[in-house]
Amino acid sequence: MGADAERECWELRSGAGVGPLQFGMSPAEVARALLVPEPQGRVGGPYAQEDFPDGLKAFYDAGKLACVALDAVTGPQVFLSGFPLAGSDSEQGQQFLLDHAAEHGNCLLYTPDDSLSLTDLGVLLRSQQVGEARLTRPLFVKEEWLESQYFRDHLPLEGASD
């Protein structure tokens, strides 16, 4: 994908999922929803991670989808109130979330790495180094997992372009 005009647009379903992915799906259901036979890579354990084409990462809690991370440059785009969550200037992304929270009464959470989250929407905006720029890399997380100690200690880290 790459160019924004070519990116598929996914819908955010607050607390339920993003695009064709719904929290609680099994790894096999995620692969089917993404129209791929299997992930490109997999890390096991109770909080497994699977890597899919175009920089999409799926994170599981006890075998059920709990978090979806999108690459800043490739893969789907998700808009929140008209703002592109993937691939925007990192500082503008942070300011957008602050403004959105003030306007809509969202619950804000700063993570240990200074990322900002709207917990009630399940949106966490991280940054990803792409060339000389720091761009937004959104994560969509089920609310109870976002607020868990495990998630705070093991936040999905930087994207593939780092």
BAFI-3210 file (N, C-alpha, C; in Angstrom, 3 decimals, decimal comma, padded with zeros to 6 digits):
// residues 162
n [1|2|3|4|5|6|7|8|9|10|11|12|13|14|15|16|17|18|19|20|21|22|23|24|25|26|27|28|29|30|31|32|33|34|35|36|37|38|39|40|41|42|43|44|45|46|47|48|49|50|51|52|53|54|55|56|57|58|59|60|61|62|63|64|65|66|67|68|69|70|71|72|73|74|75|76|77|78|79|80|81|82|83|84|85|86|87|88|89|90|91|92|93|94|95|96|97|98|99|100|101|102|103|104|105|106|107|108|109|110|111|112|113|114|115|116|117|118|119|120|121|122|123|124|125|126|127|128|129|130|131|132|133|134|135|136|137|138|139|140|141|142|143|144|145|146|147|148|149|150|151|152|153|154|155|156|157|158|159|160|161|162]
n.u [000,846|001,165|001,084|-001,122|-003,531|-004,046|-004,538|-006,509|-009,524|-010,477|-013,056|-013,427|-014,603|-015,535|-014,176|-014,943|-013,596|-011,771|-012,033|-012,358|-011,870|-012,638|-012,617|-011,819|-011,807|-010,496|-007,110|-007,293|-009,734|-009,062|-007,099|-008,722|-010,517|-008,773|-008,216|-006,066|-004,035|-002,455|-000,562|002,388|004,372|004,903|004,642|004,723|003,110|001,181|000,276|000,151|001,524|000,853|002,091|001,046|000,541|001,450|002,250|000,515|-000,233|-001,387|-002,485|-002,922|-004,858|-004,956|-005,532|-007,438|-008,314|-007,009|-005,771|-004,923|-002,418|-001,440|000,699|002,551|002,835|002,126|-000,593|-003,987|-005,977|-007,337|-009,816|-010,539|-012,987|-012,462|-009,694|-006,657|-005,478|-003,247|000,024|000,189|001,698|003,479|003,359|001,146|-000,777|-000,849|-001,793|-004,263|-005,604|-005,707|-007,304|-009,621|-010,410|-010,965|-013,112|-015,010|-015,159|-013,594|-011,768|-008,492|-005,243|-001,897|000,832|003,675|005,692|005,094|003,107|-000,222|-003,548|-006,985|-008,904|-011,590|-012,379|-010,640|-008,302|-004,935|-002,249|000,772|004,204|006,181|009,286|009,972|012,021|013,188|011,118|008,716|005,983|002,458|001,330|-001,246|-002,831|-005,358|-007,309|-008,864|-010,713|-010,425|-008,047|-006,230|-006,034|-004,784|-002,134|-000,311|-000,399|000,528|003,133|004,157|003,809|002,976|005,641|007,619|007,007|007,516|009,172|011,203]
n.v [-001,191|001,868|004,720|007,257|007,653|005,193|003,585|001,310|002,122|001,785|001,263|002,521|000,846|001,637|000,136|-002,347|-003,173|-002,901|-002,075|-005,104|-006,602|-007,918|-007,565|-010,349|-012,293|-015,393|-016,447|-017,778|-016,792|-014,091|-014,214|-015,149|-012,982|-011,048|-012,001|-013,731|-016,706|-017,365|-015,813|-013,738|-013,888|-015,079|-014,801|-016,626|-017,568|-016,486|-013,984|-013,677|-012,668|-011,788|-011,196|-009,529|-008,957|-005,704|-004,367|-004,761|-005,736|-008,190|-008,695|-010,974|-012,036|-014,660|-016,227|-014,749|-011,977|-008,886|-006,510|-004,374|-003,284|-000,770|-000,015|003,015|003,851|001,881|-000,339|-000,352|002,673|004,609|006,810|009,330|011,408|012,707|012,931|011,507|008,633|007,007|007,595|010,390|013,546|013,189|014,971|016,539|014,540|013,884|016,337|016,430|014,279|015,271|017,571|016,345|014,815|016,880|018,115|016,045|014,776|012,524|009,858|010,264|008,775|008,629|006,763|004,826|005,411|007,907|007,953|008,651|007,955|007,435|006,069|005,242|004,998|003,149|003,740|004,118|006,166|005,857|006,641|006,422|006,090|007,218|007,471|010,700|011,631|011,592|009,672|009,060|006,038|004,017|002,125|-000,145|-001,060|-003,312|-001,969|-002,899|-004,302|-002,373|-000,916|-002,670|-003,939|-005,637|-004,851|-002,228|-002,698|-004,157|-002,860|-002,877|-002,375|-000,171|000,309|-001,525|000,022|001,080]
n.w [000,000|001,066|-000,255|000,862|-000,540|-001,569|000,561|002,392|004,025|007,334|009,708|012,986|015,764|018,671|021,470|020,512|018,233|015,108|011,693|009,872|012,095|015,243|018,719|020,747|018,831|017,533|016,642|014,123|013,147|012,877|010,847|008,729|008,505|007,606|005,187|004,657|004,567|006,775|009,494|008,919|010,778|014,153|017,668|020,537|023,700|026,638|025,948|023,038|019,849|016,506|013,266|010,398|006,818|005,466|007,780|009,930|013,206|015,429|018,708|021,348|024,145|026,191|023,919|022,526|020,478|021,469|020,918|018,215|016,126|013,909|011,171|010,629|007,986|006,065|005,167|006,539|006,981|009,596|010,625|013,025|013,910|011,471|011,485|010,395|011,829|011,412|010,376|010,587|011,567|014,541|016,789|016,090|016,159|018,910|019,929|018,638|019,918|022,555|022,151|021,158|023,358|025,192|023,921|023,662|026,099|026,638|028,270|029,254|029,055|029,866|028,787|030,038|028,163|027,275|025,355|024,219|025,166|024,423|026,506|026,754|024,143|023,251|021,867|021,233|020,694|019,335|018,460|015,486|013,996|010,823|008,313|008,459|009,944|012,697|012,984|013,507|014,956|015,267|017,872|018,596|021,185|023,451|026,104|028,831|028,681|027,940|030,248|031,913|034,020|032,800|030,087|030,274|031,129|029,015|026,564|023,139|021,036|018,949|015,398|012,280|010,691|012,164]
ca.u [000,000|002,098|000,501|-002,369|-004,682|-004,260|-004,789|-007,868|-010,029|-011,182|-013,900|-013,200|-015,787|-015,015|-014,271|-015,345|-012,620|-011,439|-012,146|-013,015|-011,412|-013,443|-011,960|-012,338|-011,616|-009,368|-006,136|-007,810|-010,758|-008,358|-006,513|-009,825|-011,028|-007,765|-008,117|-004,756|-004,080|-001,832|000,283|003,764|005,209|004,123|005,346|003,791|002,934|-000,198|-000,055|000,768|001,506|000,969|002,394|000,347|001,027|001,243|002,588|-000,525|000,093|-002,511|-002,048|-003,957|-004,885|-005,571|-006,001|-008,496|-007,802|-007,152|-005,129|-004,508|-001,499|-001,266|001,924|002,335|002,921|001,471|-001,793|-005,222|-006,071|-008,525|-010,043|-011,330|-013,478|-011,810|-008,235|-006,043|-004,722|-001,986|000,891|000,172|002,774|003,283|002,934|-000,230|-001,612|-001,034|-002,658|-005,608|-006,234|-006,012|-008,455|-010,788|-010,816|-011,568|-014,392|-015,966|-015,148|-012,944|-010,822|-007,113|-004,239|-000,531|001,528|005,037|006,555|004,498|002,055|-001,494|-004,652|-008,370|-009,214|-012,986|-012,497|-009,704|-007,320|-003,634|-001,454|002,219|004,918|007,054|010,271|009,927|012,992|013,482|009,872|008,027|004,588|001,553|001,087|-002,345|-003,178|-006,763|-007,187|-010,061|-010,485|-009,933|-006,660|-005,472|-005,837|-004,147|-000,715|000,469|-000,305|001,395|004,512|004,578|003,217|003,523|006,627|007,677|006,627|008,501|010,053|012,228]
ca.v [000,000|002,972|006,048|007,393|007,535|003,775|002,856|000,903|002,817|000,936|001,947|002,270|000,512|001,856|-000,964|-003,602|-003,581|-001,966|-002,731|-006,408|-007,302|-007,711|-008,094|-011,652|-013,263|-016,315|-016,200|-018,268|-015,839|-012,876|-014,492|-015,184|-011,614|-010,306|-012,688|-014,360|-018,065|-017,374|-014,623|-013,811|-014,202|-015,350|-014,909|-017,349|-017,179|-016,141|-012,743|-013,928|-011,624|-012,245|-010,147|-009,718|-008,047|-004,257|-003,819|-004,953|-006,691|-008,574|-009,160|-011,815|-012,311|-015,983|-016,721|-013,895|-010,689|-007,831|-005,285|-004,325|-002,179|-000,469|000,675|004,430|004,127|000,867|-000,928|000,433|003,972|004,773|008,215|009,662|012,780|013,240|012,951|010,215|008,168|006,393|008,342|011,847|014,067|012,694|016,057|016,875|013,447|014,071|017,501|016,049|013,482|016,180|018,388|015,455|014,489|018,077|018,375|014,943|014,217|011,209|009,565|010,274|008,015|008,674|005,507|005,075|005,939|009,199|007,860|009,134|007,066|007,711|004,722|004,879|004,649|002,065|004,231|004,498|006,727|005,774|007,251|005,519|006,809|006,899|008,400|011,800|012,043|010,744|009,628|008,341|004,608|003,757|000,816|-000,240|-001,975|-003,416|-001,054|-003,536|-004,701|-001,131|-000,473|-003,727|-003,777|-006,350|-004,039|-001,078|-003,180|-004,811|-002,144|-003,188|-001,339|000,534|-000,377|-002,196|000,972|001,600]
ca.w [000,000|001,091|-000,467|001,599|-001,429|-001,845|001,803|002,717|005,215|008,279|010,681|014,406|016,559|020,022|022,418|019,881|017,238|014,036|010,391|009,947|013,296|016,446|019,905|021,141|017,749|017,623|015,578|012,831|012,704|012,459|009,531|007,749|008,329|006,849|003,893|004,505|005,104|008,101|009,693|008,438|011,927|015,359|018,945|021,407|025,091|026,984|025,253|021,743|018,825|015,124|012,301|009,130|005,771|005,561|009,082|010,936|014,262|016,280|020,018|021,942|025,570|026,345|022,630|021,967|020,028|022,464|020,448|016,811|015,880|012,493|010,803|010,312|006,565|005,234|005,734|006,600|007,640|010,434|010,944|014,207|013,684|010,292|011,619|010,069|012,986|010,976|009,482|010,777|012,391|015,908|017,680|015,715|016,656|020,361|020,132|018,217|020,985|023,671|021,755|021,047|024,729|025,792|023,264|023,789|027,447|026,665|029,338|028,772|029,791|029,350|029,049|030,514|027,094|026,909|024,348|024,746|024,838|024,802|026,976|026,511|022,719|022,949|020,903|021,770|019,605|019,535|017,343|014,746|013,192|009,401|007,753|009,394|010,615|013,685|012,555|014,408|014,768|016,192|018,407|018,993|022,316|024,288|027,224|030,048|028,469|027,910|031,621|032,706|034,340|031,789|028,883|030,558|031,234|027,765|025,450|021,817|020,772|017,676|014,176|011,452|010,003|013,084]
c.u [000,875|001,454|-000,860|-003,603|-005,030|-004,615|-006,262|-008,284|-010,835|-011,966|-013,499|-014,535|-015,332|-015,273|-014,612|-014,324|-012,399|-011,479|-012,873|-012,686|-012,239|-012,695|-012,643|-012,198|-010,429|-008,354|-006,620|-008,871|-010,128|-007,777|-007,595|-010,354|-010,066|-007,504|-006,707|-004,816|-003,494|-000,963|001,674|004,729|004,353|005,058|004,357|003,716|001,497|-000,671|000,629|000,617|001,629|001,185|001,753|000,906|000,680|001,426|001,531|-000,067|-001,157|-001,946|-003,224|-003,766|-005,654|-006,215|-007,096|-007,927|-008,087|-006,596|-004,743|-003,631|-001,326|000,047|001,597|002,198|002,135|000,195|-002,954|-005,057|-007,372|-008,622|-010,862|-011,711|-012,717|-010,293|-007,664|-005,126|-003,379|-001,234|000,829|001,401|002,477|002,789|001,497|-001,200|-001,897|-001,991|-004,092|-006,303|-006,585|-007,248|-009,729|-011,321|-011,506|-012,957|-015,443|-015,992|-014,539|-011,999|-009,420|-006,217|-002,905|000,129|002,952|005,977|006,028|003,587|000,755|-002,614|-005,985|-008,941|-010,645|-013,244|-011,580|-008,667|-006,061|-002,793|000,012|002,888|005,880|007,998|010,200|010,821|013,348|012,273|009,435|006,552|003,756|001,374|-000,023|-002,426|-004,623|-006,846|-008,511|-009,757|-009,892|-008,480|-005,764|-005,138|-005,134|-002,673|000,134|000,675|000,640|002,859|005,047|003,913|003,800|004,416|006,577|007,348|007,815|009,494|011,160|013,570]
c.v [001,231|004,333|006,119|007,202|006,070|002,972|002,503|001,664|001,847|001,810|001,543|001,966|000,510|000,669|-002,303|-004,104|-002,495|-002,730|-004,057|-007,185|-006,907|-008,313|-009,383|-012,702|-014,179|-015,955|-016,655|-017,317|-014,534|-013,084|-014,520|-013,783|-010,764|-010,927|-013,210|-015,759|-018,174|-016,135|-014,845|-014,195|-014,354|-015,423|-015,521|-016,793|-016,794|-014,854|-012,783|-012,725|-012,287|-011,040|-010,498|-008,769|-006,590|-003,709|-003,953|-006,020|-006,932|-009,142|-009,859|-011,950|-013,613|-016,464|-015,910|-012,521|-009,604|-006,496|-005,449|-003,093|-002,015|000,267|002,120|004,669|003,147|000,381|000,036|001,774|003,998|006,256|008,323|011,128|013,456|013,272|011,579|009,752|007,540|007,341|009,855|012,266|013,717|013,776|016,481|015,804|013,571|015,233|017,186|015,257|014,347|017,021|017,552|015,114|015,669|018,321|017,309|014,294|012,834|011,089|009,454|009,434|008,211|007,361|005,820|005,643|007,273|009,142|008,280|008,224|007,690|006,356|004,307|004,549|003,488|002,456|004,659|004,972|006,705|006,506|006,232|006,370|006,304|007,904|009,436|012,176|011,055|010,830|008,814|006,906|004,230|002,297|000,900|-001,379|-002,080|-002,733|-001,741|-003,993|-003,475|-000,675|-001,506|-003,442|-004,471|-005,469|-002,866|-001,493|-003,725|-004,169|-002,602|-002,030|-000,848|-000,343|-000,889|-001,232|001,513|000,965]
c.w [000,000|000,938|000,182|000,719|-001,695|-000,597|001,928|003,969|006,071|009,243|012,091|015,054|018,013|020,937|021,807|018,867|016,217|012,713|010,520|011,223|014,512|017,628|020,328|020,051|018,059|016,535|014,198|012,277|012,220|011,064|008,449|007,468|007,501|005,477|003,619|005,113|006,505|008,247|009,118|009,553|013,164|016,560|019,915|022,809|025,363|026,308|023,888|020,816|017,466|014,225|010,971|008,092|006,072|006,971|010,159|011,932|015,100|017,578|020,697|023,437|025,716|025,040|021,967|021,633|021,065|021,979|018,985|016,646|014,375|012,279|010,428|008,816|005,700|005,894|005,809|007,310|008,432|010,786|012,224|014,047|012,544|010,347|011,296|011,198|012,613|010,054|009,572|011,576|013,855|016,869|017,371|016,213|018,142|020,633|019,730|019,323|022,185|023,368|021,700|022,436|025,394|025,219|023,550|025,169|027,533|027,850|028,747|029,669|029,101|029,726|029,505|029,446|026,556|025,696|025,019|024,269|025,244|025,207|026,671|025,040|022,346|021,914|021,647|020,600|019,999|018,396|016,756|013,907|011,755|008,697|008,800|010,256|011,692|013,340|013,528|013,962|015,750|016,632|018,864|019,990|023,046|025,618|028,452|029,896|028,487|029,327|032,497|032,934|033,285|030,563|029,112|030,613|029,915|026,556|024,123|021,367|019,346|016,485|013,375|010,814|010,907|012,853]
res [m|g|a|d|a|e|r|e|c|w|e|l|r|s|g|a|g|v|g|p|l|q|f|g|m|s|p|a|e|v|a|r|a|l|l|v|p|e|p|q|g|r|v|g|g|p|y|a|q|e|d|f|p|d|g|l|k|a|f|y|d|a|g|k|l|a|c|v|a|l|d|a|v|t|g|p|q|v|f|l|s|g|f|p|l|a|g|s|d|s|e|q|g|q|q|f|l|l|d|h|a|a|e|h|g|n|c|l|l|y|t|p|d|d|s|l|s|l|t|d|l|g|v|l|l|r|s|q|q|v|g|e|a|r|l|t|r|p|l|f|v|k|e|e|w|l|e|s|q|y|f|r|d|h|l|p|l|e|g|a|s|d]
***
